[in-house]
């Protein structure tokens, strides 16, 4: 920041206001916009592509913060998958046990 004069800063802010952010993410924005233009003709009629669907998020700092409720929902979703997998494994074990137990031959009198 020490390298810029006050006039340079005014020019940079004006440029940013006209053309978008001046950061390493600038190229990502250009590519995301290109992705929107490529996807638009292939979407259902009346649908429009969204910039955020084509924009990469490279660092954790640039991701939106999650609330406690968001985190709780994520944990509940993970737990539900785990519970389903555990139930499926138990059902598989029961089926294998039933198949493994040999049936007794009928007694002849």
Secondary structure by P-SEA (a helix, b strand, c coil): cccccaaaaaaaaaaaacccccccaaaaaaaaaaaaaaacccccccbbbbcccccccccccccccccaaaaaaaaaaaaaaaaaaaaaaaaaaaaaaaaaccccccccc
